[in-house]
Amino acid sequence: MDKLDTVFCCPFCNHGSSVECRIDMKNLIGEATCRICQESFSTTVTALTEPIDIYSEWIDECERVNNLEDDAA
């Protein structure tokens, strides 16, 4: 079985492999941060959360916000 990615492409500056995800199980917070443009996203996590889950939630939230802006226009 292939390992899941742990670094990703930034949805804001589009640099590949610039987003790293950190999971703080003590506080149940996951954070994805771009080391190029410093954009970040935080979400709650569970014991089953992987870095790809945090990144996917960030992408989903970006799409949701963009769709809200399109609907308002």
PyMOL Python script that loads the backbone (N, CA, C, O; Angstrom):
from pymol import cmd

cmd.read_pdbstr("""\
ATOM      1  N   MET A   1       0.838  -1.180   0.000  1.00  0.00           N
ATOM      2  CA  MET A   1       0.000   0.000   0.000  1.00  0.00           C
ATOM      3  C   MET A   1       0.884   1.245   0.000  1.00  0.00           C
ATOM      4  O   MET A   1       1.848   1.325   0.762  1.00  0.00           O
ATOM      5  N   ASP A   2       0.552   2.228  -0.865  1.00  0.00           N
ATOM      6  CA  ASP A   2       1.316   3.472  -0.937  1.00  0.00           C
ATOM      7  C   ASP A   2       1.012   4.353   0.264  1.00  0.00           C
ATOM      8  O   ASP A   2      -0.104   4.361   0.783  1.00  0.00           O
ATOM      9  N   LYS A   3       2.045   5.110   0.703  1.00  0.00           N
ATOM     10  CA  LYS A   3       1.853   6.048   1.802  1.00  0.00           C
ATOM     11  C   LYS A   3       1.131   7.286   1.284  1.00  0.00           C
ATOM     12  O   LYS A   3       1.293   7.670   0.126  1.00  0.00           O
ATOM     13  N   LEU A   4       0.336   7.905   2.150  1.00  0.00           N
ATOM     14  CA  LEU A   4      -0.360   9.137   1.799  1.00  0.00           C
ATOM     15  C   LEU A   4       0.611  10.306   1.818  1.00  0.00           C
ATOM     16  O   LEU A   4       1.591  10.297   2.563  1.00  0.00           O
ATOM     17  N   ASP A   5       0.332  11.321   0.988  1.00  0.00           N
ATOM     18  CA  ASP A   5       1.167  12.521   0.957  1.00  0.00           C
ATOM     19  C   ASP A   5       1.110  13.248   2.287  1.00  0.00           C
ATOM     20  O   ASP A   5       0.110  13.192   3.003  1.00  0.00           O
ATOM     21  N   THR A   6       2.209  13.937   2.607  1.00  0.00           N
ATOM     22  CA  THR A   6       2.241  14.756   3.815  1.00  0.00           C
ATOM     23  C   THR A   6       2.564  16.213   3.494  1.00  0.00           C
ATOM     24  O   THR A   6       2.405  17.071   4.363  1.00  0.00           O
ATOM     25  N   VAL A   7       3.011  16.521   2.276  1.00  0.00           N
ATOM     26  CA  VAL A   7       3.213  17.900   1.828  1.00  0.00           C
ATOM     27  C   VAL A   7       2.403  18.093   0.550  1.00  0.00           C
ATOM     28  O   VAL A   7       2.235  17.167  -0.243  1.00  0.00           O
ATOM     29  N   PHE A   8       1.899  19.334   0.366  1.00  0.00           N
ATOM     30  CA  PHE A   8       0.937  19.569  -0.693  1.00  0.00           C
ATOM     31  C   PHE A   8       1.190  20.898  -1.400  1.00  0.00           C
ATOM     32  O   PHE A   8       2.022  21.697  -0.969  1.00  0.00           O
ATOM     33  N   CYS A   9       0.462  21.120  -2.489  1.00  0.00           N
ATOM     34  CA  CYS A   9       0.513  22.349  -3.271  1.00  0.00           C
ATOM     35  C   CYS A   9      -0.385  23.397  -2.611  1.00  0.00           C
ATOM     36  O   CYS A   9      -1.506  23.087  -2.208  1.00  0.00           O
ATOM     37  N   CYS A  10       0.098  24.627  -2.500  1.00  0.00           N
ATOM     38  CA  CYS A  10      -0.670  25.696  -1.873  1.00  0.00           C
ATOM     39  C   CYS A  10      -1.790  26.167  -2.802  1.00  0.00           C
ATOM     40  O   CYS A  10      -1.540  26.446  -3.974  1.00  0.00           O
ATOM     41  N   PRO A  11      -3.027  26.259  -2.291  1.00  0.00           N
ATOM     42  CA  PRO A  11      -4.132  26.737  -3.129  1.00  0.00           C
ATOM     43  C   PRO A  11      -4.089  28.243  -3.385  1.00  0.00           C
ATOM     44  O   PRO A  11      -4.848  28.743  -4.215  1.00  0.00           O
ATOM     45  N   PHE A  12      -3.220  28.972  -2.692  1.00  0.00           N
ATOM     46  CA  PHE A  12      -3.146  30.421  -2.865  1.00  0.00           C
ATOM     47  C   PHE A  12      -1.970  30.840  -3.752  1.00  0.00           C
ATOM     48  O   PHE A  12      -2.162  31.608  -4.695  1.00  0.00           O
ATOM     49  N   CYS A  13      -0.763  30.355  -3.472  1.00  0.00           N
ATOM     50  CA  CYS A  13       0.401  30.757  -4.275  1.00  0.00           C
ATOM     51  C   CYS A  13       0.787  29.702  -5.304  1.00  0.00           C
ATOM     52  O   CYS A  13       1.627  29.954  -6.168  1.00  0.00           O
ATOM     53  N   ASN A  14       0.176  28.519  -5.215  1.00  0.00           N
ATOM     54  CA  ASN A  14       0.358  27.440  -6.182  1.00  0.00           C
ATOM     55  C   ASN A  14       1.767  26.840  -6.204  1.00  0.00           C
ATOM     56  O   ASN A  14       2.145  26.195  -7.182  1.00  0.00           O
ATOM     57  N   HIS A  15       2.543  27.044  -5.143  1.00  0.00           N
ATOM     58  CA  HIS A  15       3.848  26.390  -5.051  1.00  0.00           C
ATOM     59  C   HIS A  15       3.641  24.924  -4.669  1.00  0.00           C
ATOM     60  O   HIS A  15       2.926  24.619  -3.715  1.00  0.00           O
ATOM     61  N   GLY A  16       4.262  24.033  -5.411  1.00  0.00           N
ATOM     62  CA  GLY A  16       4.168  22.613  -5.105  1.00  0.00           C
ATOM     63  C   GLY A  16       4.983  22.260  -3.875  1.00  0.00           C
ATOM     64  O   GLY A  16       6.050  22.833  -3.652  1.00  0.00           O
ATOM     65  N   SER A  17       4.505  21.347  -3.096  1.00  0.00           N
ATOM     66  CA  SER A  17       5.192  20.842  -1.900  1.00  0.00           C
ATOM     67  C   SER A  17       5.545  21.937  -0.899  1.00  0.00           C
ATOM     68  O   SER A  17       6.566  21.842  -0.217  1.00  0.00           O
ATOM     69  N   SER A  18       4.718  22.971  -0.802  1.00  0.00           N
ATOM     70  CA  SER A  18       5.010  24.057   0.141  1.00  0.00           C
ATOM     71  C   SER A  18       4.102  24.037   1.364  1.00  0.00           C
ATOM     72  O   SER A  18       4.370  24.737   2.340  1.00  0.00           O
ATOM     73  N   VAL A  19       3.029  23.246   1.326  1.00  0.00           N
ATOM     74  CA  VAL A  19       2.098  23.182   2.454  1.00  0.00           C
ATOM     75  C   VAL A  19       2.419  21.962   3.311  1.00  0.00           C
ATOM     76  O   VAL A  19       2.442  20.833   2.823  1.00  0.00           O
ATOM     77  N   GLU A  20       2.663  22.204   4.575  1.00  0.00           N
ATOM     78  CA  GLU A  20       2.910  21.135   5.527  1.00  0.00           C
ATOM     79  C   GLU A  20       1.776  21.129   6.544  1.00  0.00           C
ATOM     80  O   GLU A  20       1.289  22.183   6.952  1.00  0.00           O
ATOM     81  N   CYS A  21       1.365  19.943   6.943  1.00  0.00           N
ATOM     82  CA  CYS A  21       0.279  19.790   7.910  1.00  0.00           C
ATOM     83  C   CYS A  21       0.829  19.284   9.233  1.00  0.00           C
ATOM     84  O   CYS A  21       1.628  18.349   9.276  1.00  0.00           O
ATOM     85  N   ARG A  22       0.391  19.911  10.299  1.00  0.00           N
ATOM     86  CA  ARG A  22       0.769  19.492  11.649  1.00  0.00           C
ATOM     87  C   ARG A  22      -0.493  19.110  12.407  1.00  0.00           C
ATOM     88  O   ARG A  22      -1.534  19.755  12.280  1.00  0.00           O
ATOM     89  N   ILE A  23      -0.382  18.058  13.189  1.00  0.00           N
ATOM     90  CA  ILE A  23      -1.510  17.589  13.984  1.00  0.00           C
ATOM     91  C   ILE A  23      -1.113  17.636  15.461  1.00  0.00           C
ATOM     92  O   ILE A  23      -0.150  16.998  15.884  1.00  0.00           O
ATOM     93  N   ASP A  24      -1.876  18.404  16.226  1.00  0.00           N
ATOM     94  CA  ASP A  24      -1.665  18.521  17.665  1.00  0.00           C
ATOM     95  C   ASP A  24      -2.759  17.711  18.358  1.00  0.00           C
ATOM     96  O   ASP A  24      -3.862  18.208  18.586  1.00  0.00           O
ATOM     97  N   MET A  25      -2.443  16.465  18.690  1.00  0.00           N
ATOM     98  CA  MET A  25      -3.435  15.571  19.297  1.00  0.00           C
ATOM     99  C   MET A  25      -3.799  16.001  20.724  1.00  0.00           C
ATOM    100  O   MET A  25      -4.890  15.693  21.204  1.00  0.00           O
ATOM    101  N   LYS A  26      -2.899  16.704  21.395  1.00  0.00           N
ATOM    102  CA  LYS A  26      -3.181  17.162  22.757  1.00  0.00           C
ATOM    103  C   LYS A  26      -4.343  18.154  22.753  1.00  0.00           C
ATOM    104  O   LYS A  26      -5.223  18.092  23.612  1.00  0.00           O
ATOM    105  N   ASN A  27      -4.339  19.071  21.777  1.00  0.00           N
ATOM    106  CA  ASN A  27      -5.378  20.092  21.685  1.00  0.00           C
ATOM    107  C   ASN A  27      -6.414  19.795  20.600  1.00  0.00           C
ATOM    108  O   ASN A  27      -7.344  20.575  20.393  1.00  0.00           O
ATOM    109  N   LEU A  28      -6.248  18.658  19.905  1.00  0.00           N
ATOM    110  CA  LEU A  28      -7.154  18.224  18.838  1.00  0.00           C
ATOM    111  C   LEU A  28      -7.301  19.270  17.736  1.00  0.00           C
ATOM    112  O   LEU A  28      -8.403  19.561  17.273  1.00  0.00           O
ATOM    113  N   ILE A  29      -6.144  19.835  17.324  1.00  0.00           N
ATOM    114  CA  ILE A  29      -6.121  20.843  16.264  1.00  0.00           C
ATOM    115  C   ILE A  29      -5.152  20.397  15.171  1.00  0.00           C
ATOM    116  O   ILE A  29      -4.038  19.950  15.445  1.00  0.00           O
ATOM    117  N   GLY A  30      -5.606  20.529  13.936  1.00  0.00           N
ATOM    118  CA  GLY A  30      -4.742  20.277  12.790  1.00  0.00           C
ATOM    119  C   GLY A  30      -4.547  21.571  12.038  1.00  0.00           C
ATOM    120  O   GLY A  30      -5.493  22.341  11.874  1.00  0.00           O
ATOM    121  N   GLU A  31      -3.321  21.829  11.571  1.00  0.00           N
ATOM    122  CA  GLU A  31      -3.039  23.066  10.862  1.00  0.00           C
ATOM    123  C   GLU A  31      -2.241  22.772   9.604  1.00  0.00           C
ATOM    124  O   GLU A  31      -1.270  22.016   9.621  1.00  0.00           O
ATOM    125  N   ALA A  32      -2.676  23.392   8.509  1.00  0.00           N
ATOM    126  CA  ALA A  32      -1.946  23.340   7.242  1.00  0.00           C
ATOM    127  C   ALA A  32      -1.396  24.740   7.002  1.00  0.00           C
ATOM    128  O   ALA A  32      -2.144  25.716   7.049  1.00  0.00           O
ATOM    129  N   THR A  33      -0.095  24.845   6.744  1.00  0.00           N
ATOM    130  CA  THR A  33       0.549  26.141   6.549  1.00  0.00           C
ATOM    131  C   THR A  33       1.464  26.095   5.344  1.00  0.00           C
ATOM    132  O   THR A  33       2.227  25.146   5.160  1.00  0.00           O
ATOM    133  N   CYS A  34       1.378  27.148   4.510  1.00  0.00           N
ATOM    134  CA  CYS A  34       2.290  27.280   3.364  1.00  0.00           C
ATOM    135  C   CYS A  34       3.544  28.003   3.830  1.00  0.00           C
ATOM    136  O   CYS A  34       3.459  29.084   4.414  1.00  0.00           O
ATOM    137  N   ARG A  35       4.701  27.416   3.577  1.00  0.00           N
ATOM    138  CA  ARG A  35       5.939  28.059   4.012  1.00  0.00           C
ATOM    139  C   ARG A  35       6.395  29.146   3.040  1.00  0.00           C
ATOM    140  O   ARG A  35       7.358  29.856   3.329  1.00  0.00           O
ATOM    141  N   ILE A  36       5.722  29.292   1.888  1.00  0.00           N
ATOM    142  CA  ILE A  36       6.073  30.339   0.921  1.00  0.00           C
ATOM    143  C   ILE A  36       5.254  31.606   1.187  1.00  0.00           C
ATOM    144  O   ILE A  36       5.827  32.669   1.426  1.00  0.00           O
ATOM    145  N   CYS A  37       3.912  31.504   1.147  1.00  0.00           N
ATOM    146  CA  CYS A  37       3.051  32.693   1.287  1.00  0.00           C
ATOM    147  C   CYS A  37       2.458  32.850   2.688  1.00  0.00           C
ATOM    148  O   CYS A  37       1.773  33.838   2.955  1.00  0.00           O
ATOM    149  N   GLN A  38       2.708  31.895   3.587  1.00  0.00           N
ATOM    150  CA  GLN A  38       2.273  31.945   4.992  1.00  0.00           C
ATOM    151  C   GLN A  38       0.770  31.814   5.195  1.00  0.00           C
ATOM    152  O   GLN A  38       0.290  32.040   6.305  1.00  0.00           O
ATOM    153  N   GLU A  39       0.000  31.453   4.151  1.00  0.00           N
ATOM    154  CA  GLU A  39      -1.423  31.184   4.344  1.00  0.00           C
ATOM    155  C   GLU A  39      -1.550  29.939   5.206  1.00  0.00           C
ATOM    156  O   GLU A  39      -0.701  29.048   5.164  1.00  0.00           O
ATOM    157  N   SER A  40      -2.633  29.888   5.996  1.00  0.00           N
ATOM    158  CA  SER A  40      -2.804  28.724   6.857  1.00  0.00           C
ATOM    159  C   SER A  40      -4.284  28.418   7.045  1.00  0.00           C
ATOM    160  O   SER A  40      -5.152  29.247   6.776  1.00  0.00           O
ATOM    161  N   PHE A  41      -4.541  27.207   7.514  1.00  0.00           N
ATOM    162  CA  PHE A  41      -5.894  26.738   7.779  1.00  0.00           C
ATOM    163  C   PHE A  41      -5.832  25.831   8.996  1.00  0.00           C
ATOM    164  O   PHE A  41      -4.944  24.985   9.104  1.00  0.00           O
ATOM    165  N   SER A  42      -6.774  26.008   9.909  1.00  0.00           N
ATOM    166  CA  SER A  42      -6.846  25.165  11.110  1.00  0.00           C
ATOM    167  C   SER A  42      -8.203  24.490  11.179  1.00  0.00           C
ATOM    168  O   SER A  42      -9.209  25.044  10.736  1.00  0.00           O
ATOM    169  N   THR A  43      -8.220  23.293  11.735  1.00  0.00           N
ATOM    170  CA  THR A  43      -9.460  22.541  11.889  1.00  0.00           C
ATOM    171  C   THR A  43      -9.329  21.607  13.086  1.00  0.00           C
ATOM    172  O   THR A  43      -8.229  21.366  13.583  1.00  0.00           O
ATOM    173  N   THR A  44     -10.449  21.091  13.535  1.00  0.00           N
ATOM    174  CA  THR A  44     -10.403  20.107  14.615  1.00  0.00           C
ATOM    175  C   THR A  44     -10.059  18.741  14.030  1.00  0.00           C
ATOM    176  O   THR A  44     -10.374  18.449  12.876  1.00  0.00           O
ATOM    177  N   VAL A  45      -9.411  17.912  14.840  1.00  0.00           N
ATOM    178  CA  VAL A  45      -8.985  16.594  14.381  1.00  0.00           C
ATOM    179  C   VAL A  45      -9.456  15.512  15.349  1.00  0.00           C
ATOM    180  O   VAL A  45      -9.867  15.796  16.474  1.00  0.00           O
ATOM    181  N   THR A  46      -9.386  14.278  14.886  1.00  0.00           N
ATOM    182  CA  THR A  46      -9.660  13.116  15.718  1.00  0.00           C
ATOM    183  C   THR A  46      -8.431  12.206  15.663  1.00  0.00           C
ATOM    184  O   THR A  46      -7.447  12.524  14.996  1.00  0.00           O
ATOM    185  N   ALA A  47      -8.492  11.103  16.348  1.00  0.00           N
ATOM    186  CA  ALA A  47      -7.380  10.152  16.357  1.00  0.00           C
ATOM    187  C   ALA A  47      -7.145   9.541  14.969  1.00  0.00           C
ATOM    188  O   ALA A  47      -6.059   9.028  14.700  1.00  0.00           O
ATOM    189  N   LEU A  48      -8.138   9.590  14.101  1.00  0.00           N
ATOM    190  CA  LEU A  48      -8.019   9.002  12.772  1.00  0.00           C
ATOM    191  C   LEU A  48      -7.570   9.993  11.698  1.00  0.00           C
ATOM    192  O   LEU A  48      -7.348   9.599  10.554  1.00  0.00           O
ATOM    193  N   THR A  49      -7.435  11.269  12.048  1.00  0.00           N
ATOM    194  CA  THR A  49      -7.088  12.307  11.080  1.00  0.00           C
ATOM    195  C   THR A  49      -5.662  12.139  10.575  1.00  0.00           C
ATOM    196  O   THR A  49      -4.738  11.885  11.348  1.00  0.00           O
ATOM    197  N   GLU A  50      -5.502  12.285   9.262  1.00  0.00           N
ATOM    198  CA  GLU A  50      -4.194  12.263   8.606  1.00  0.00           C
ATOM    199  C   GLU A  50      -3.967  13.633   7.960  1.00  0.00           C
ATOM    200  O   GLU A  50      -4.922  14.389   7.784  1.00  0.00           O
ATOM    201  N   PRO A  51      -2.715  13.969   7.602  1.00  0.00           N
ATOM    202  CA  PRO A  51      -2.450  15.258   6.952  1.00  0.00           C
ATOM    203  C   PRO A  51      -3.300  15.501   5.702  1.00  0.00           C
ATOM    204  O   PRO A  51      -3.731  16.631   5.473  1.00  0.00           O
ATOM    205  N   ILE A  52      -3.548  14.489   4.901  1.00  0.00           N
ATOM    206  CA  ILE A  52      -4.366  14.658   3.696  1.00  0.00           C
ATOM    207  C   ILE A  52      -5.782  15.100   4.046  1.00  0.00           C
ATOM    208  O   ILE A  52      -6.415  15.810   3.264  1.00  0.00           O
ATOM    209  N   ASP A  53      -6.288  14.693   5.206  1.00  0.00           N
ATOM    210  CA  ASP A  53      -7.624  15.098   5.636  1.00  0.00           C
ATOM    211  C   ASP A  53      -7.678  16.603   5.917  1.00  0.00           C
ATOM    212  O   ASP A  53      -8.648  17.273   5.561  1.00  0.00           O
ATOM    213  N   ILE A  54      -6.644  17.119   6.549  1.00  0.00           N
ATOM    214  CA  ILE A  54      -6.578  18.547   6.854  1.00  0.00           C
ATOM    215  C   ILE A  54      -6.494  19.350   5.562  1.00  0.00           C
ATOM    216  O   ILE A  54      -7.208  20.339   5.393  1.00  0.00           O
ATOM    217  N   TYR A  55      -5.622  18.925   4.650  1.00  0.00           N
ATOM    218  CA  TYR A  55      -5.475  19.615   3.370  1.00  0.00           C
ATOM    219  C   TYR A  55      -6.777  19.566   2.576  1.00  0.00           C
ATOM    220  O   TYR A  55      -7.173  20.567   1.980  1.00  0.00           O
ATOM    221  N   SER A  56      -7.440  18.428   2.560  1.00  0.00           N
ATOM    222  CA  SER A  56      -8.703  18.291   1.823  1.00  0.00           C
ATOM    223  C   SER A  56      -9.777  19.213   2.389  1.00  0.00           C
ATOM    224  O   SER A  56     -10.555  19.798   1.635  1.00  0.00           O
ATOM    225  N   GLU A  57      -9.822  19.345   3.707  1.00  0.00           N
ATOM    226  CA  GLU A  57     -10.789  20.264   4.316  1.00  0.00           C
ATOM    227  C   GLU A  57     -10.490  21.707   3.917  1.00  0.00           C
ATOM    228  O   GLU A  57     -11.408  22.499   3.703  1.00  0.00           O
ATOM    229  N   TRP A  58      -9.203  22.048   3.816  1.00  0.00           N
ATOM    230  CA  TRP A  58      -8.797  23.400   3.401  1.00  0.00           C
ATOM    231  C   TRP A  58      -9.267  23.666   1.969  1.00  0.00           C
ATOM    232  O   TRP A  58      -9.833  24.721   1.687  1.00  0.00           O
ATOM    233  N   ILE A  59      -9.037  22.727   1.085  1.00  0.00           N
ATOM    234  CA  ILE A  59      -9.456  22.871  -0.308  1.00  0.00           C
ATOM    235  C   ILE A  59     -10.979  22.983  -0.386  1.00  0.00           C
ATOM    236  O   ILE A  59     -11.500  23.819  -1.124  1.00  0.00           O
ATOM    237  N   ASP A  60     -11.690  22.153   0.364  1.00  0.00           N
ATOM    238  CA  ASP A  60     -13.152  22.217   0.385  1.00  0.00           C
ATOM    239  C   ASP A  60     -13.644  23.576   0.870  1.00  0.00           C
ATOM    240  O   ASP A  60     -14.602  24.122   0.323  1.00  0.00           O
ATOM    241  N   GLU A  61     -12.996  24.120   1.890  1.00  0.00           N
ATOM    242  CA  GLU A  61     -13.386  25.430   2.417  1.00  0.00           C
ATOM    243  C   GLU A  61     -13.103  26.534   1.397  1.00  0.00           C
ATOM    244  O   GLU A  61     -13.902  27.460   1.255  1.00  0.00           O
ATOM    245  N   CYS A  62     -11.979  26.445   0.687  1.00  0.00           N
ATOM    246  CA  CYS A  62     -11.672  27.418  -0.375  1.00  0.00           C
ATOM    247  C   CYS A  62     -12.748  27.384  -1.456  1.00  0.00           C
ATOM    248  O   CYS A  62     -13.204  28.432  -1.913  1.00  0.00           O
ATOM    249  N   GLU A  63     -13.150  26.195  -1.861  1.00  0.00           N
ATOM    250  CA  GLU A  63     -14.190  26.062  -2.881  1.00  0.00           C
ATOM    251  C   GLU A  63     -15.516  26.603  -2.377  1.00  0.00           C
ATOM    252  O   GLU A  63     -16.242  27.250  -3.132  1.00  0.00           O
ATOM    253  N   ARG A  64     -15.846  26.351  -1.122  1.00  0.00           N
ATOM    254  CA  ARG A  64     -17.097  26.846  -0.554  1.00  0.00           C
ATOM    255  C   ARG A  64     -17.123  28.368  -0.562  1.00  0.00           C
ATOM    256  O   ARG A  64     -18.123  28.973  -0.949  1.00  0.00           O
ATOM    257  N   VAL A  65     -16.025  28.991  -0.135  1.00  0.00           N
ATOM    258  CA  VAL A  65     -15.949  30.451  -0.105  1.00  0.00           C
ATOM    259  C   VAL A  65     -16.019  31.016  -1.520  1.00  0.00           C
ATOM    260  O   VAL A  65     -16.701  32.016  -1.747  1.00  0.00           O
ATOM    261  N   ASN A  66     -15.336  30.403  -2.465  1.00  0.00           N
ATOM    262  CA  ASN A  66     -15.369  30.876  -3.847  1.00  0.00           C
ATOM    263  C   ASN A  66     -16.766  30.762  -4.432  1.00  0.00           C
ATOM    264  O   ASN A  66     -17.184  31.638  -5.188  1.00  0.00           O
ATOM    265  N   ASN A  67     -17.496  29.712  -4.104  1.00  0.00           N
ATOM    266  CA  ASN A  67     -18.866  29.545  -4.603  1.00  0.00           C
ATOM    267  C   ASN A  67     -19.794  30.586  -3.986  1.00  0.00           C
ATOM    268  O   ASN A  67     -20.710  31.059  -4.659  1.00  0.00           O
ATOM    269  N   LEU A  68     -19.582  30.952  -2.730  1.00  0.00           N
ATOM    270  CA  LEU A  68     -20.385  31.990  -2.105  1.00  0.00           C
ATOM    271  C   LEU A  68     -20.169  33.328  -2.805  1.00  0.00           C
ATOM    272  O   LEU A  68     -21.119  34.085  -3.010  1.00  0.00           O
ATOM    273  N   GLU A  69     -18.909  33.623  -3.176  1.00  0.00           N
ATOM    274  CA  GLU A  69     -18.596  34.866  -3.877  1.00  0.00           C
ATOM    275  C   GLU A  69     -19.225  34.866  -5.271  1.00  0.00           C
ATOM    276  O   GLU A  69     -19.723  35.896  -5.725  1.00  0.00           O
ATOM    277  N   ASP A  70     -19.207  33.725  -5.946  1.00  0.00           N
ATOM    278  CA  ASP A  70     -19.813  33.619  -7.275  1.00  0.00           C
ATOM    279  C   ASP A  70     -21.321  33.814  -7.195  1.00  0.00           C
ATOM    280  O   ASP A  70     -21.910  34.454  -8.067  1.00  0.00           O
ATOM    281  N   ASP A  71     -21.954  33.268  -6.154  1.00  0.00           N
ATOM    282  CA  ASP A  71     -23.407  33.395  -5.992  1.00  0.00           C
ATOM    283  C   ASP A  71     -23.806  34.848  -5.693  1.00  0.00           C
ATOM    284  O   ASP A  71     -24.878  35.298  -6.098  1.00  0.00           O
ATOM    285  N   ALA A  72     -22.947  35.567  -4.991  1.00  0.00           N
ATOM    286  CA  ALA A  72     -23.241  36.954  -4.631  1.00  0.00           C
ATOM    287  C   ALA A  72     -23.076  37.895  -5.823  1.00  0.00           C
ATOM    288  O   ALA A  72     -23.678  38.968  -5.857  1.00  0.00           O
ATOM    289  N   ALA A  73     -22.275  37.499  -6.785  1.00  0.00           N
ATOM    290  CA  ALA A  73     -22.010  38.384  -7.947  1.00  0.00           C
ATOM    291  C   ALA A  73     -23.143  38.440  -8.929  1.00  0.00           C
ATOM    292  O   ALA A  73     -23.051  39.139  -9.939  1.00  0.00           O
TER     293      ALA A  73
END
""", "prot")
cmd.dss("prot")
cmd.show_as("cartoon", "prot")
cmd.util.cbc("prot")
cmd.orient("prot")
